[in-house]
Amino acid sequence: MNKIQKLLIAGAFLFSGTGIAQELKHCGTTEAMNKLFAEHPEIYQQYLQEEEANRLKDQEAYAQGYPGMNNRSSVPLYTIPVVFHIIHQNGTENITDAQIHDQMRILNEDYSKMNANNANTVAAFQSISADCQIAFKLAQKDPNGNCTNGIDRIYSAETNIGDDGSKLNPWPRNKYLNVWVVKTIDNGAAGYAYLPGTAFNPATDGIIILHNYIGSIGTGNSVVSHALTHEVGHYLNLLHCWGNGNTPGQASNCSADDNVTDTPNTIGWTSCNLSGATCGSALDNVQNFMEYSYCSTMFTTGQKNRMHNALNSTSAQRNQLSTTTNLAATGVSTPAVLCAADFLSNSSTNIVCAGDDITFTDNSWNGDPTSWSWSFPGGTPSTSADSNPTITYNTPGVYDVSLTVSNGSGSVSTTKTSYIIVNHNTAQYSNTVYSEGFETSTVPGADWNIKNTNSGSNAWEVTSTAAATGSKSVRILNASTYVGHVDELLGPSIDMTQIAGTTPTLTFKVAHAQKTAASADKLQFYVSTNCGQTWVLRKALTGASLSTAGVVASSFVPNASQWVTQSVNLNGYTTQTNLYYMFRFTSDGGNNIYIDDINLAGTQVGIEDEIANNLNFNVFPNPSTENTTISFDLIDKLNVDLRVLDVVGREVSVIYSGNLNNGEYKYNVNEHAKLAAGVYFVKLTVDNRTFTKKLIVE
Ligand SMILES: [Zn+2]
């Protein structure tokens, strides 16, 4: 099942109220712990001893009515500084600040019994539904004492793996709760945590969780929005209600326990059966956050007591998190300090047509600004004192945006240079043919704009170092440190109705080398029919298909024979009067790329299998020991069938079957089937043509 289908099911569950809870993912904490225990039997013995002590402590506290666990107080007794590390490759897994803030709201509500759905708690459990009196705050100072918004974005392919090795840049666990957000989790879970007694390695202590199980907005949704609450429960030493193990629903679970006396003994739930009663209990606590019922509303008083014990224990240094010293060190003590100005826009590309509006939103870090001073060169109005102003851009050009925010005790500023691109409403070129050889054009300049996602890398530029014809071309000097950097070269607009001929084809010459046989730099060609607000993929070349000179270890400069002509079919755009085009280069740390001699004419150039040539079908890593990813590109809306077969051709898993729009696709095999060691075939059928790759799982 793909992600969209999964969300649809989650949505169906949400609206029907009955639904198929087992379609929702479970947590991988037990698997992670068992893996650790298998590798370190001594930790298991130590854990058993600690667990026995926890059990006795709980029984004693229960006998005394859990002293000090007064439910009526709403004052948090503990505050935990939190950092979110967003591990991403610029896809949807790079979730917004707003989605993280929404998750923090939900987490705080759940741990203070302020969650709206707590009202749905069945009568039998209302009296022990606890205000846990634990608060969570995004860190405002990083481990070096510098300003932070508590959100750490890291570009890494580890987002596709999602195991302990994906826990990049951990902040000290005695100061912060580390939450890593990823696209895929190795063991097929939604997330996992280590209980304090099993947090053997400080660098991997914390929670790793899927981006689409974060919050109720963006890629999250309300059904899964309590998944982090569950994982934080583990982080604060709670077991599942049915005890250790990850097989809820089994009768044998009656002989296990979560070592919290006020949670009824249960076999565990993966559905929301509110009248469920197992293991001799009068009624199970199906709505407990430590169940998989996906209708959770509460923790019990006993669970609260056990979490407070964890926060007072030296086990995994949890007792250091809420100290006054640490709250000051992490900047979460009030009052917050306004430490950096920041803002967002409502445009996904920050490119618009002349005459369009853009709304800007203050996103400054910490300290609640009370006044705003914006500057919008090229905009109308050109200044504003609103927190979220809407600005009209009437004149084509490239514009900075500046913001100064103050809150009475401080003032901070930022300028985002070349932040907004305003494009022409009518085509810049209305000719029978169009050509560009970079002999006189400047980049950036009247025809050309550049955008890059990462500062500090080399951008598209005109060079005299090499040329297919004449003496100049455009290039990017690539480097191994630029992995993941995205550079766009945005061209002028063309009136396609004026191009003579009926089969418009754009050709360009490219020269590129790989640094190693594994380097997979990517060049994509896009067009836009709305001034660059959205783009449609028309060509994609990557790795060896992009390279025109094989592998070159030194900084690549092409000779005359190392230029290759590529063509892009634009037959679908003959009626467009204002078509923009763009080259996008995504570095994999390979070698330099050069482009020259762009030509657009109304005759077909070369007869090629466009679908096959742009498919970039890849299965990696291969051989694979953990997650296997399948990727391909489509330059049209096409019928696609993707499946995994075993060595004798039997179907193992159908990963996708149906129509897909033009774009880039990545599928994680583990999400569909756990492959045992062996040889497989990945079969991709596109538009009735079949492409097969062998996959070895070790
Ligand atoms: Zn769990």
Boltz pocket constraint, residues with backbone or C-beta under 6 A from the ligand:
constraints:
  - pocket:
      binder: B
      contacts: [[A, 27], [A, 28], [A, 29], [A, 30], [A, 230], [A, 234], [A, 240], [A, 290]]
      max_distance: 6.0
